[in-house]
Amino acid sequence: MSAAPNFQRALQQDRERYNQQFKLAQASRPNLDGRAFALSLRSWVGPLVEAVASIDPERVEVATAELYEVALGLLLGGHFPNPDQPQALDQLWTEVLIGMADSVCVAPRRVSGALSNAVVYLGRQQAGYTRWIAALTEVRAELDDAEDIDTLLRAGQVLAWRCGVAAFRSAALSICAQLPTRVLAACLDWPSTDPEVLESILSRLKDDPWADPLPAYGPPQLVEVGRVGGFAGLDGHFQSLPIALVERGRIRLIDAEDEYALCADSCGAQLVSGGDLPVLQSAKSDEDLVLNGRVLKHRPSGSRIELPGAVRSWTFDGHTAAVCLEASYWVRLYACRPQLPQPET
C-alpha cells in the first residue's frame, strides 16, 4: 500500500468501518477471498484514489469509500485483478478510469460502477468490450466538461450497441438524438459533426436495422449476417431444435423449454429471454423473401442464396430472415444489404 499513501491513509482513518464491510460481505459469502480483495485494493482502487488525490485532495476519503464498495461488489460477483492474464476490467481500472480521473473525482461510485458493469455485461454477451473501451476513451475526449457524467454514460450505452449489444438498439438510437454533435459523431465513428449529416445517418439507421453509417453503394445482395442459438449443453441457448416465428413484429425462437426474442442489426445479434422488446423500424413486405427448397430469394433485388441444408422452419420480419435447419441448433440469419463496389484492378 506504500505506493498509494493517500489511499492508505484514508483506509487507516476509517479502518474499523472498512473491516466491518468486508466481514459483512464474508458472512454472506464464507468463501470470499481476502487475498483477492487485497489485490483489488492494491491494483485497482489505490492507484485510482491517488489519481483523484492529484486533482482534488479533499475528495480522497469519498473516493476511497465509494471505490472500496465498487471493488467489493465486483469481488462478490467473482471479479478481481488477474496479474498473469489481465482482462478487460484490469484495463478499465488501471488505464481508462485513471485517464478520466477528473470524472471519477466527481462521482467515484457512479462512474466506476457503471463502466465496470458495462464491461462485465459486454463480456457475458461476447460483445466487443476491447473495442468498447477504446471507443469510450475517444468519446470521453470529445466531452467539453469532465463533470458531464450523464453524457459520458449515455454515450457508453450507445457504444455498447455499436459494439454488438443489439438489444440496446432502440434505447441507443433514442439516446443518439440527445447527444452533442461531437460526441454523437465519435459514437458513430463518423468524421463530420454536421448536424444534417448526422440526422441523415440516424434516419437511415432507424429505417433499416442492416444499414450502416456509410451511405449505400452498389446493388443490394442477400447475405448471411449472423448466427445465434447453439446447443445449451455447449454454452448455447437451446435444449432441443428450435423453430422460428414472427410475433408482434419481432422474430421469436422457441424450443421445448424456452422462448427468445431475436435482436439483430448491423452491429450484432443476440437472443433475449422473456419480455417484450420494442420494434423500432417499420417492416417491409414479408413477401419480399421467398424460399424454394434450399434457395432463399429476395424478390425486389433478384438476389438469392443457397442454404447449407434442409430447412426445418424459417420466418422473415421484413428485414431479417431466421432459418432453422434440420439437425442444427444454430439459427442462421439472412438480410439483404447494400454492397460496396468492388475495387478496380
C-alpha positions as CSV (number, residue, x, y, z in Angstrom):
1,M,0.0,0.0,0.0
2,S,3.0,2.3,0.4
3,A,2.8,3.2,-3.3
4,A,-0.6,4.8,-2.6
5,P,-0.1,7.0,0.5
6,N,-3.3,8.9,0.2
7,F,-5.3,5.7,-0.2
8,Q,-3.5,4.0,2.7
9,R,-4.1,7.0,5.0
10,A,-7.8,7.1,4.2
11,L,-8.1,3.3,4.9
12,Q,-6.3,3.7,8.2
13,Q,-8.5,6.6,9.3
14,D,-11.7,4.5,9.0
15,R,-10.2,1.0,9.3
16,E,-12.8,-0.4,11.6
17,R,-15.7,0.5,9.2
18,Y,-13.9,-1.0,6.2
19,N,-13.1,-4.2,8.0
20,Q,-16.7,-4.4,9.1
21,Q,-17.9,-4.0,5.5
22,F,-15.7,-6.9,4.4
23,K,-16.8,-9.1,7.3
24,L,-20.4,-8.5,6.4
25,A,-19.8,-9.5,2.8
26,Q,-17.9,-12.5,4.0
27,A,-20.8,-13.5,6.2
28,S,-23.0,-13.8,3.1
29,R,-20.2,-15.5,1.1
30,P,-18.0,-17.5,3.5
31,N,-15.5,-18.4,0.8
32,L,-14.9,-14.8,-0.1
33,D,-11.1,-14.5,-0.8
34,G,-9.5,-11.8,1.3
35,R,-6.2,-12.0,-0.6
36,A,-8.1,-11.4,-3.9
37,F,-9.7,-8.4,-2.4
38,A,-6.4,-7.1,-1.1
39,L,-5.2,-7.4,-4.7
40,S,-8.2,-5.4,-5.9
41,L,-7.4,-2.7,-3.5
42,R,-3.8,-2.6,-4.3
43,S,-4.1,-2.9,-8.1
44,W,-7.4,-1.1,-8.9
45,V,-8.5,1.1,-6.1
46,G,-5.2,2.5,-4.7
47,P,-3.9,3.9,-8.0
48,L,-7.2,5.4,-8.8
49,V,-7.6,7.1,-5.5
50,E,-4.1,8.6,-6.0
51,A,-5.2,9.9,-9.4
52,V,-8.2,11.5,-7.7
53,A,-5.9,13.0,-5.0
54,S,-3.8,14.7,-7.6
55,I,-6.9,16.5,-8.8
56,D,-8.7,17.3,-5.5
57,P,-7.1,16.0,-2.2
58,E,-10.4,16.8,-0.4
59,R,-12.2,14.0,-2.4
60,V,-9.8,11.3,-1.3
61,E,-12.0,10.0,1.6
62,V,-15.1,10.0,-0.5
63,A,-13.3,8.3,-3.4
64,T,-11.8,5.7,-1.1
65,A,-15.2,4.8,0.4
66,E,-17.1,4.6,-2.8
67,L,-14.4,2.8,-4.8
68,Y,-14.0,0.3,-2.0
69,E,-17.7,-0.5,-2.3
70,V,-17.5,-1.0,-6.0
71,A,-14.4,-3.2,-5.8
72,L,-16.1,-5.3,-3.1
73,G,-19.2,-5.7,-5.2
74,L,-17.1,-6.8,-8.1
75,L,-15.4,-9.4,-5.8
76,L,-18.8,-10.7,-4.8
77,G,-19.5,-11.2,-8.5
78,G,-16.3,-13.1,-8.9
79,H,-14.3,-10.3,-10.5
80,F,-10.8,-9.2,-9.3
81,P,-7.4,-8.5,-10.9
82,N,-5.6,-11.1,-12.8
83,P,-1.9,-10.2,-13.0
84,D,-0.9,-13.2,-15.1
85,Q,-3.7,-12.7,-17.7
86,P,-5.0,-9.1,-17.5
87,Q,-8.7,-8.9,-18.5
88,A,-10.9,-6.0,-19.6
89,L,-11.6,-4.9,-16.0
90,D,-7.9,-4.6,-15.4
91,Q,-7.6,-2.3,-18.4
92,L,-10.6,-0.3,-17.3
93,W,-9.4,0.3,-13.8
94,T,-5.7,0.8,-14.5
95,E,-5.9,2.7,-17.7
96,V,-9.3,4.1,-18.6
97,L,-10.6,5.2,-15.2
98,I,-7.3,6.7,-14.3
99,G,-7.3,8.5,-17.6
100,M,-10.7,10.0,-16.7
101,A,-9.9,10.6,-13.1
102,D,-11.4,14.1,-13.2
103,S,-14.8,12.4,-13.9
104,V,-14.2,9.8,-11.2
105,C,-13.4,12.6,-8.8
106,V,-16.9,14.0,-9.3
107,A,-18.8,10.7,-9.0
108,P,-16.5,7.8,-8.0
109,R,-19.2,5.1,-7.4
110,R,-21.3,6.1,-10.3
111,V,-18.6,6.2,-12.9
112,S,-16.5,3.2,-11.8
113,G,-19.6,1.1,-11.1
114,A,-21.4,1.9,-14.3
115,L,-18.4,1.3,-16.5
116,S,-17.4,-1.9,-14.6
117,N,-20.9,-3.3,-15.0
118,A,-20.8,-2.4,-18.7
119,V,-17.5,-4.3,-19.2
120,V,-18.9,-7.3,-17.3
121,Y,-22.1,-7.3,-19.3
122,L,-20.3,-7.0,-22.7
123,G,-18.1,-9.9,-21.7
124,R,-21.1,-12.1,-20.9
125,Q,-22.7,-11.1,-24.3
126,Q,-19.5,-11.9,-26.1
127,A,-19.5,-8.4,-27.5
128,G,-16.5,-6.4,-28.4
129,Y,-15.6,-5.0,-25.0
130,T,-12.0,-4.2,-26.1
131,R,-13.4,-2.1,-28.9
132,W,-15.9,-0.5,-26.5
133,I,-13.1,0.5,-24.1
134,A,-11.1,2.1,-27.0
135,A,-14.2,3.9,-28.3
136,L,-15.2,5.1,-24.9
137,T,-11.8,6.7,-24.5
138,E,-12.2,8.5,-27.8
139,V,-15.7,9.7,-26.9
140,R,-14.5,10.9,-23.5
141,A,-12.0,13.2,-25.2
142,E,-14.9,14.9,-27.0
143,L,-16.6,16.0,-23.8
144,D,-16.4,19.7,-23.1
145,D,-16.9,19.1,-19.4
146,A,-15.4,16.3,-17.3
147,E,-18.3,16.7,-14.9
148,D,-20.8,15.8,-17.6
149,I,-21.2,12.3,-16.3
150,D,-24.7,11.8,-17.8
151,T,-23.4,12.3,-21.3
152,L,-20.5,10.0,-20.7
153,L,-22.7,7.2,-19.5
154,R,-25.3,7.7,-22.2
155,A,-22.6,7.6,-24.8
156,G,-21.3,4.4,-23.2
157,Q,-24.7,2.7,-23.9
158,V,-24.7,3.8,-27.5
159,L,-21.2,2.4,-27.8
160,A,-22.3,-0.9,-26.3
161,W,-24.9,-1.2,-29.0
162,R,-22.3,-0.3,-31.7
163,C,-20.0,-3.0,-30.3
164,G,-22.6,-5.8,-30.6
165,V,-25.4,-5.5,-28.0
166,A,-28.2,-5.4,-30.5
167,A,-30.8,-5.4,-27.7
168,F,-29.8,-1.8,-26.9
169,R,-30.7,-0.6,-30.4
170,S,-33.9,1.1,-29.6
171,A,-32.6,2.8,-26.5
172,A,-29.3,3.8,-28.1
173,L,-31.0,5.4,-31.1
174,S,-33.2,7.4,-28.8
175,I,-30.1,8.5,-26.8
176,C,-28.3,9.5,-30.0
177,A,-30.7,12.3,-30.6
178,Q,-29.8,13.8,-27.2
179,L,-26.0,13.7,-27.6
180,P,-23.9,16.7,-28.5
181,T,-22.9,16.5,-32.2
182,R,-19.2,15.9,-31.4
183,V,-20.0,13.1,-29.1
184,L,-22.5,11.6,-31.5
185,A,-20.0,11.7,-34.4
186,A,-17.5,9.9,-32.2
187,C,-20.0,7.3,-31.2
188,L,-20.8,6.6,-34.8
189,D,-17.2,6.8,-35.8
190,W,-18.1,9.5,-38.3
191,P,-15.6,12.3,-39.2
192,S,-18.2,15.1,-39.7
193,T,-20.1,16.9,-37.0
194,D,-22.5,18.4,-39.5
195,P,-26.0,18.1,-37.8
196,E,-27.8,17.5,-41.1
197,V,-25.4,14.7,-42.0
198,L,-25.7,13.1,-38.6
199,E,-29.5,13.4,-38.7
200,S,-29.5,11.6,-42.1
201,I,-27.4,8.8,-40.7
202,L,-29.7,8.3,-37.7
203,S,-32.7,8.3,-40.0
204,R,-31.1,5.6,-42.2
205,L,-30.2,3.5,-39.1
206,K,-33.8,3.8,-37.7
207,D,-35.4,2.8,-41.0
208,D,-33.2,-0.3,-41.7
209,P,-31.5,-2.4,-39.0
210,W,-29.0,-3.6,-41.6
211,A,-27.9,-0.1,-42.6
212,D,-24.5,1.3,-41.8
213,P,-23.5,4.9,-41.1
214,L,-21.9,4.9,-44.6
215,P,-24.4,5.5,-47.4
216,A,-25.4,2.6,-49.6
217,Y,-23.3,1.8,-52.6
218,G,-24.0,-0.8,-55.2
219,P,-27.0,-3.1,-55.6
220,P,-28.3,-5.0,-52.5
221,Q,-27.4,-8.6,-52.1
222,L,-28.8,-11.3,-49.9
223,V,-26.1,-12.5,-47.4
224,E,-25.8,-14.4,-44.2
225,V,-25.5,-11.7,-41.5
226,G,-25.1,-13.8,-38.3
227,R,-25.9,-16.9,-36.3
228,V,-27.5,-17.3,-32.9
229,G,-28.5,-20.1,-30.6
230,G,-26.5,-23.2,-30.3
231,F,-26.9,-26.3,-28.1
232,A,-27.4,-25.5,-24.4
233,G,-25.0,-28.3,-23.4
234,L,-22.2,-26.4,-25.2
235,D,-22.9,-22.9,-23.7
236,G,-25.7,-22.3,-26.3
237,H,-29.4,-21.5,-25.8
238,F,-31.5,-24.4,-27.0
239,Q,-32.3,-27.7,-25.3
240,S,-34.0,-29.0,-28.4
241,L,-34.1,-28.0,-32.0
242,P,-35.7,-24.5,-32.3
243,I,-38.4,-23.2,-34.6
244,A,-38.7,-19.6,-35.8
245,L,-41.8,-17.4,-36.0
246,V,-42.8,-13.7,-36.0
247,E,-45.0,-12.4,-33.2
248,R,-45.8,-8.7,-32.6
249,G,-43.3,-7.6,-35.2
250,R,-40.3,-9.4,-33.8
251,I,-38.8,-12.8,-34.6
252,R,-39.0,-15.3,-31.8
253,L,-37.1,-18.6,-31.5
254,I,-38.7,-21.4,-29.5
255,D,-37.6,-24.8,-28.3
256,A,-39.3,-27.3,-25.9
257,E,-38.1,-25.3,-22.9
258,D,-37.7,-21.6,-23.7
259,E,-38.6,-18.7,-25.9
260,Y,-36.3,-16.0,-27.0
261,A,-36.7,-12.7,-28.9
262,L,-34.2,-12.0,-31.6
263,C,-32.3,-8.7,-31.6
264,A,-30.2,-8.3,-34.7
265,D,-28.9,-5.5,-36.8
266,S,-25.6,-4.4,-38.4
267,C,-23.9,-4.1,-35.0
268,G,-24.6,-7.6,-33.8
269,A,-27.2,-10.3,-33.0
270,Q,-28.3,-11.8,-29.7
271,L,-31.2,-13.7,-28.1
272,V,-33.1,-12.1,-25.2
273,S,-35.2,-14.3,-22.9
274,G,-38.6,-13.1,-21.7
275,G,-40.3,-9.8,-22.0
276,D,-41.5,-7.7,-25.0
277,L,-38.9,-5.6,-26.8
278,P,-39.7,-2.5,-28.9
279,V,-39.7,-2.8,-32.7
280,L,-38.1,0.4,-33.9
281,Q,-38.3,0.3,-37.7
282,S,-41.4,-0.3,-39.8
283,A,-41.4,-3.7,-41.6
284,K,-41.0,-4.0,-45.3
285,S,-43.2,-6.5,-47.1
286,D,-42.9,-10.0,-45.7
287,E,-43.5,-11.2,-49.3
288,D,-40.1,-9.8,-50.4
289,L,-38.4,-13.0,-49.4
290,V,-39.4,-16.5,-50.6
291,L,-38.0,-20.0,-50.0
292,N,-37.9,-22.6,-52.7
293,G,-36.4,-25.8,-51.5
294,R,-33.0,-24.7,-50.2
295,V,-32.9,-21.5,-52.2
296,L,-33.7,-18.2,-50.4
297,K,-34.6,-15.4,-52.9
298,H,-35.1,-11.7,-52.4
299,R,-37.7,-10.7,-55.0
300,P,-37.1,-6.9,-55.3
301,S,-33.4,-7.3,-56.0
302,G,-33.3,-10.8,-57.5
303,S,-30.6,-11.7,-55.1
304,R,-30.6,-15.3,-53.9
305,I,-28.6,-17.6,-51.7
306,E,-28.4,-21.4,-51.4
307,L,-28.8,-22.6,-47.8
308,P,-26.4,-25.2,-46.4
309,G,-29.1,-27.8,-45.6
310,A,-32.7,-28.7,-45.5
311,V,-34.9,-26.2,-43.7
312,R,-36.8,-27.2,-40.5
313,S,-38.5,-23.8,-40.2
314,W,-38.0,-20.2,-41.2
315,T,-39.5,-16.7,-40.9
316,F,-39.0,-13.2,-42.1
317,D,-39.9,-9.9,-40.3
318,G,-39.5,-7.7,-43.4
319,H,-35.8,-7.0,-42.7
320,T,-34.2,-10.2,-41.3
321,A,-34.8,-13.9,-42.1
322,A,-34.2,-16.5,-39.4
323,V,-33.6,-20.0,-40.8
324,C,-33.6,-23.2,-38.6
325,L,-32.0,-26.1,-40.4
326,E,-32.7,-29.8,-39.8
327,A,-30.4,-31.3,-37.1
328,S,-28.9,-27.9,-36.2
329,Y,-29.2,-25.9,-33.0
330,W,-27.8,-22.8,-34.8
331,V,-30.2,-20.3,-36.3
332,R,-28.8,-18.6,-39.4
333,L,-29.7,-15.0,-40.1
334,Y,-30.0,-13.5,-43.6
335,A,-30.6,-10.0,-44.8
336,C,-30.5,-8.0,-48.0
337,R,-27.7,-5.5,-47.6
338,P,-26.2,-2.9,-49.9
339,Q,-22.8,-3.9,-51.2
340,L,-19.7,-1.8,-51.6
341,P,-18.5,-1.7,-55.2
342,Q,-15.5,-3.9,-56.0
343,P,-12.2,-2.1,-56.3
344,E,-10.8,-1.7,-59.7
345,T,-7.9,-4.0,-60.6
